[in-house]
Amino acid sequence: MRIALTLFVWAALIGAVGLARTTRRVLIAGARRLLGVPLPDPVAVRRPVGTPGATEPGSAVPSPAAGRWRTPLWLLSHVALGWAATLVSGLLLLAGLALPFGAEGALSLFGRSVRVAGGWQGWVAALCCVLSAAAGCAVVTGALRWLAPRLLGPSAAERLALAAERELALAERNRLAHELHDSIGHTLTATTIQAAVAGEVLGADPVAARAALRSIEESSRAALEDLDYVLGALREQKAGTAPTRTLADLPELLDRLRHAGAVVEPELSGDLARVQGTLSRAAYRILQEGLTNALRHGAGGPVAVRVAVAPEALELSVVNRTGEGAAPGAGRRVFPTSGHGLPGLAERVRLLHGEFEAGPEGPERWRLAVRLPVRLSA
């Protein structure tokens, strides 16, 4: 009874030590180093903003406590198997060392008596004892290597959390890729055209050339802000205030296009200020990409931009010429393209549960049309 009580007390103490989170990290590091088991570090469950327990994007919250019993179980198994291996291998090694040098007699191990003759038979018996001790240690090591991934590895809940975290990270990277493509691609296209315009009118109209150079400076500064934000997010650093251009910034975008030599004909209807932030930002990016495509692939002439805010939907369209007859300073130029602009727009619209249409409208016009469901703010 006293022995059982002692064992119970020791097991309770060992189990209590195993409940500490630091103990789990130490045991994982030891299993990796001593057993050669490729165990990952404990998973910190990360939740996006808006979920219980999260205060900022990717904030870590404690892992579920349902799997914490596995660490004490590993510690108890480790101690029990280690104690048994030490006791058995120690007795076998002691017997193996004594047999070759002892006289003929009886050897008693674990309650059994075995008669061993001296001489070469003693050496054979000693070798058997040493091999038995080595085999026992190998069996214990194999058992621990089998148990380690099951008791120290990630639980099912942690694996699900890790998969969800990777999915969120991939979605965020895709969003940043879209932001970078839309913003930097538009700026590079506009500045290329503005530089060409400045070069063409430098001698004849220095004032227009200076205006184009100022527009290049402003566009480049805005692109640097976007690039700084994206690079900071990719490094998982706080990159300052994120660029949040919305439909309220549409006049500035159109002014940059006019400075690039484009003729823009906007048609705005409804109260743009009532469009909610997320939808307004997406609409700005859609128009930015549509106008960039018009500059890249259009044949000059006016670019019609329509933004209509209705009670049920936000309608956007960009129409440009595709035939010959470019206007001065906004002529048809060849730009390299990745081919990801329209597919990226279609994906963005799909995520917003909207309707997307892009294609020729007649022999000399290209039309991009988007319809997004809206919830207007009061």
C-alpha positions as a printed Julia matrix, in Angstrom:
378×3 Matrix{Float64}:
   0.0     0.0     0.0
   2.81    2.38    0.91
   4.63    1.61   -2.35
   1.48    2.26   -4.38
   0.91    5.56   -2.57
   4.51    6.61   -3.17
   4.22    5.8    -6.87
   0.97    7.75   -7.08
   2.51   10.83   -5.44
   5.52   10.72   -7.77
   3.26   10.3   -10.8
   1.13   13.27   -9.69
   4.22   15.46   -9.24
   5.62   14.48  -12.63
   2.25   15.08  -14.26
   1.97   18.53  -12.65
   5.39   19.48  -14.02
   4.26   18.34  -17.48
   1.29   20.73  -17.47
   3.56   23.78  -17.74
   3.85   25.16  -21.3
   7.6    25.7   -20.84
   8.02   22.01  -20.03
   6.49   21.06  -23.37
   8.95   23.25  -25.26
  11.9    21.75  -23.36
  10.67   18.2   -23.96
  10.18   18.86  -27.68
  13.72   20.25  -27.96
  15.1    17.25  -26.06
  13.23   14.74  -28.22
  14.49   16.44  -31.37
  18.09   16.42  -30.16
  18.28   13.04  -28.38
  15.78   10.93  -30.33
  16.17   12.56  -33.73
  12.41   13.02  -34.1
  11.43   15.94  -36.41
   8.96   17.66  -34.11
   7.63   21.15  -34.93
   7.51   23.86  -32.32
   4.25   24.21  -30.39
   1.64   25.85  -32.59
   0.36   29.27  -31.55
  -3.2    29.52  -32.8
  -3.6    32.8   -34.68
  -6.9    34.46  -35.29
  -7.82   37.34  -37.55
  -9.31   40.55  -36.25
 -12.92   40.19  -35.26
 -12.67   36.75  -33.69
 -12.88   36.28  -29.91
  -9.53   36.66  -28.21
  -7.8    38.5   -31.06
  -6.79   42.14  -30.91
  -4.78   42.57  -34.12
  -4.21   40.63  -37.34
  -2.54   37.31  -36.72
  -2.65   37.7   -32.94
  -1.63   34.59  -31.06
  -3.96   33.06  -28.52
  -3.36   30.08  -26.24
  -3.72   26.65  -27.81
  -6.74   24.61  -26.74
  -6.22   22.98  -23.35
  -7.83   19.72  -24.51
  -4.47   18.36  -25.67
  -2.39   19.44  -22.68
  -2.73   16.02  -21.06
  -0.39   14.62  -23.69
   2.66   16.34  -22.2
   2.27   14.81  -18.71
   1.6    11.43  -20.35
   4.82   11.74  -22.35
   6.76   12.73  -19.24
   5.36    9.78  -17.26
   6.08    7.38  -20.13
   9.58    8.75  -20.5
  10.33    8.4   -16.79
   8.8     4.9   -16.54
  10.55    3.54  -19.62
  13.81    5.22  -18.67
  13.66    3.82  -15.15
  12.92    0.31  -16.43
  15.68    0.49  -19.05
  18.19    1.74  -16.5
  17.34   -0.96  -13.96
  17.33   -3.88  -16.39
  20.36   -2.83  -18.41
  22.28   -2.02  -15.23
  21.68   -5.46  -13.77
  22.55   -7.16  -17.05
  25.75   -5.17  -17.43
  26.81   -5.89  -13.85
  26.17   -9.57  -14.4
  28.05   -9.47  -17.68
  31.08   -7.91  -16.01
  31.07  -10.42  -13.16
  30.53  -13.67  -15.06
  33.87  -13.98  -16.91
  35.86  -13.5   -13.73
  33.7   -15.44  -11.31
  33.93  -19.1   -10.36
  31.4   -21.68  -11.46
  28.15  -21.11   -9.64
  24.57  -19.94   -9.82
  23.5   -16.58  -11.14
  20.22  -15.22   -9.81
  18.37  -12.57  -11.89
  14.76  -11.48  -11.4
  13.97  -14.4    -9.11
  15.42  -17.06  -11.4
  18.62  -18.99  -10.78
  20.85  -19.95  -13.72
  24.0   -22.08  -13.32
  26.91  -20.72  -15.34
  30.24  -22.47  -15.72
  33.47  -20.5   -15.62
  35.87  -19.98  -18.49
  34.61  -19.44  -22.02
  31.03  -20.13  -20.99
  31.22  -17.13  -18.68
  32.34  -14.95  -21.58
  29.45  -16.19  -23.71
  27.02  -15.46  -20.89
  28.56  -12.0   -20.43
  28.16  -11.26  -24.15
  24.53  -12.35  -23.98
  23.94  -10.01  -21.04
  25.52   -7.05  -22.85
  23.56   -7.74  -26.05
  20.36   -8.1   -24.04
  20.99   -4.74  -22.37
  21.65   -3.1   -25.75
  18.53   -4.68  -27.23
  16.46   -3.47  -24.29
  17.76    0.09  -24.72
  17.0    -0.08  -28.45
  13.45   -1.23  -27.73
  12.92    1.6   -25.24
  14.37    4.14  -27.7
  12.09    2.85  -30.45
   9.09    3.08  -28.15
   9.96    6.67  -27.25
  10.48    7.57  -30.92
   7.03    6.12  -31.66
   5.4     7.97  -28.77
   7.08   11.35  -29.33
   5.11   12.46  -32.45
   1.85   11.28  -30.88
   2.32   12.95  -27.52
   4.6    15.9   -28.33
   3.58   16.58  -31.93
   0.76   18.94  -32.89
  -2.72   17.82  -31.97
  -5.58   17.67  -34.47
  -6.82   21.07  -33.28
  -3.34   22.56  -33.65
  -2.96   21.11  -37.15
  -6.29   22.64  -38.13
  -5.21   25.96  -36.62
  -1.92   25.82  -38.53
  -3.74   25.05  -41.79
  -6.13   27.94  -41.17
  -3.21   30.25  -40.41
  -1.47   29.25  -43.64
  -4.69   29.84  -45.56
  -5.04   33.3   -44.03
  -1.41   34.09  -44.83
  -1.88   32.97  -48.43
  -5.04   35.06  -48.77
  -3.23   38.09  -47.35
  -0.31   37.62  -49.74
  -2.7    37.34  -52.66
  -4.43   40.53  -51.54
  -1.09   42.31  -51.3
  -0.13   41.02  -54.74
  -3.34   42.51  -56.14
  -2.66   45.79  -54.35
   0.89   45.9   -55.68
  -0.19   45.04  -59.22
  -2.97   47.63  -59.25
  -1.07   50.48  -57.62
   2.47   50.09  -58.94
   1.32   48.93  -62.37
  -0.91   51.97  -62.76
   1.8    54.35  -61.57
   4.46   52.93  -63.87
   2.1    53.12  -66.83
   1.11   56.7   -66.05
   4.68   57.88  -65.42
   5.89   56.26  -68.65
   3.26   58.15  -70.64
   3.92   61.36  -68.71
   7.65   61.09  -69.4
   6.93   60.57  -73.1
   4.62   63.59  -73.13
   7.25   65.72  -71.37
   9.85   64.67  -73.93
   7.57   65.51  -76.85
   6.6    68.99  -75.65
   9.79   69.97  -73.83
  10.92   72.42  -76.51
   7.54   73.65  -77.71
   5.69   73.9   -74.37
   7.98   73.98  -71.3
   5.01   74.69  -69.01
   3.27   71.45  -70.04
   6.55   69.57  -69.69
   7.01   70.86  -66.13
   3.43   69.9   -65.3
   4.07   66.37  -66.57
   7.25   66.13  -64.47
   5.36   67.31  -61.36
   2.73   64.66  -62.02
   5.48   62.04  -62.3
   6.82   63.16  -58.91
   3.39   62.94  -57.26
   2.62   59.56  -58.78
   6.01   58.18  -57.75
   5.54   59.41  -54.18
   2.15   57.69  -53.96
   3.65   54.5   -55.4
   6.44   54.57  -52.82
   3.85   54.78  -50.03
   2.04   51.75  -51.43
   5.3    49.85  -51.88
   6.43   50.63  -48.32
   3.13   49.35  -46.95
   3.22   46.14  -49.0
   6.86   45.35  -48.17
   6.25   46.01  -44.49
   3.25   43.67  -44.51
   5.26   40.96  -46.28
   7.93   41.25  -43.58
   5.17   41.02  -40.93
   6.13   44.44  -39.63
   3.99   47.43  -38.86
   4.39   49.51  -41.97
   2.71   52.65  -40.68
  -0.64   53.78  -41.93
  -1.83   51.6   -44.78
  -2.86   53.39  -47.97
  -6.65   53.51  -47.94
  -7.54   55.14  -51.23
 -11.26   55.11  -51.85
 -13.72   56.57  -54.33
 -13.11   59.91  -52.63
  -9.63   59.83  -54.22
 -11.02   59.27  -57.72
 -10.66   62.95  -58.78
  -6.94   62.8   -57.94
  -6.58   59.63  -60.03
  -8.33   61.27  -62.97
  -6.12   64.35  -62.66
  -3.01   62.19  -62.92
  -4.39   60.63  -66.09
  -5.09   64.06  -67.56
  -1.53   65.13  -66.8
  -0.42   62.01  -68.67
  -2.2    63.33  -71.74
  -5.33   61.22  -71.54
  -8.78   62.66  -72.16
 -11.07   61.43  -69.37
 -14.82   61.91  -69.39
 -16.17   61.06  -65.92
 -19.84   60.52  -65.18
 -20.59   60.34  -61.47
 -24.05   59.84  -60.03
 -25.17   59.23  -56.5
 -23.48   59.97  -53.19
 -20.05   58.29  -53.3
 -19.44   59.14  -49.64
 -22.18   56.71  -48.59
 -20.37   53.69  -50.04
 -18.8    51.69  -47.21
 -15.01   51.63  -46.81
 -14.16   48.12  -48.0
 -16.36   48.39  -51.07
 -15.13   51.9   -51.78
 -11.5    50.78  -51.68
 -12.24   47.85  -53.98
 -14.1    50.13  -56.41
 -11.13   52.5   -56.51
  -8.75   49.63  -57.33
 -11.1    48.34  -60.04
 -11.29   51.75  -61.69
  -7.54   52.18  -61.33
  -6.86   48.89  -63.1
  -9.45   49.63  -65.78
  -7.93   53.04  -66.5
  -4.44   51.54  -66.52
  -5.56   49.04  -69.14
  -7.08   51.88  -71.16
  -3.74   53.71  -71.1
  -1.77   50.6   -71.95
  -3.88   49.11  -74.68
  -6.17   51.9   -75.84
  -5.69   53.87  -79.05
  -6.1    57.3   -77.55
  -9.22   59.38  -77.65
 -11.53   59.96  -74.7
 -11.87   57.4   -71.92
 -15.37   57.3   -70.46
 -15.55   56.56  -66.73
 -18.93   55.96  -65.14
 -19.64   55.52  -61.42
 -23.26   55.16  -60.35
 -24.4    54.62  -56.77
 -27.85   53.05  -56.58
 -29.72   51.76  -53.51
 -28.92   48.14  -54.36
 -25.7    48.24  -56.39
 -22.58   50.19  -57.28
 -22.03   50.25  -61.03
 -18.61   50.96  -62.55
 -17.57   51.12  -66.19
 -14.55   52.18  -68.23
 -14.87   52.51  -72.02
 -11.97   53.35  -74.33
 -11.14   53.23  -78.03
  -9.26   50.3   -79.51
  -9.02   51.42  -83.16
  -6.52   53.66  -84.89
  -6.32   57.41  -84.61
  -4.63   58.2   -81.32
  -4.8    61.62  -79.84
  -1.57   63.63  -79.56
   0.44   62.74  -76.49
  -1.76   59.79  -75.66
  -1.01   57.63  -78.66
  -0.91   53.92  -78.75
   2.21   52.6   -77.05
   3.31   49.05  -76.39
   3.68   48.14  -72.7
   4.77   44.83  -71.22
   1.97   43.12  -69.36
   1.77   40.12  -67.05
  -1.71   39.12  -68.2
  -2.96   39.07  -64.58
  -4.94   42.34  -64.65
  -8.36   41.2   -65.84
  -8.23   37.8   -64.05
  -7.28   39.64  -60.86
 -10.2    42.04  -61.31
 -12.59   39.16  -61.96
 -11.4    37.43  -58.78
 -11.76   40.62  -56.74
 -15.32   41.13  -58.02
 -16.21   37.49  -57.39
 -15.11   37.79  -53.75
 -17.44   40.78  -53.42
 -20.33   38.76  -54.93
 -20.51   41.11  -57.89
 -20.83   40.85  -61.66
 -17.86   41.33  -63.99
 -17.82   41.91  -67.74
 -14.93   42.89  -70.0
 -14.73   42.75  -73.77
 -15.12   44.58  -77.06
 -18.14   46.8   -77.58
 -18.38   47.32  -81.3
 -15.41   47.36  -83.66
 -13.44   50.17  -81.99
 -14.38   50.19  -78.31
 -13.48   48.18  -75.24
 -15.76   48.15  -72.22
 -15.1    47.09  -68.65
 -18.26   46.89  -66.54
 -18.64   45.87  -62.9
 -21.73   45.71  -60.71
 -21.24   45.32  -56.95
 -23.97   44.81  -54.34
 -23.81   47.54  -51.74
 -24.95   48.39  -48.25
 -24.99   52.15  -47.91
 -23.97   53.8   -44.68
 -26.38   56.23  -43.12
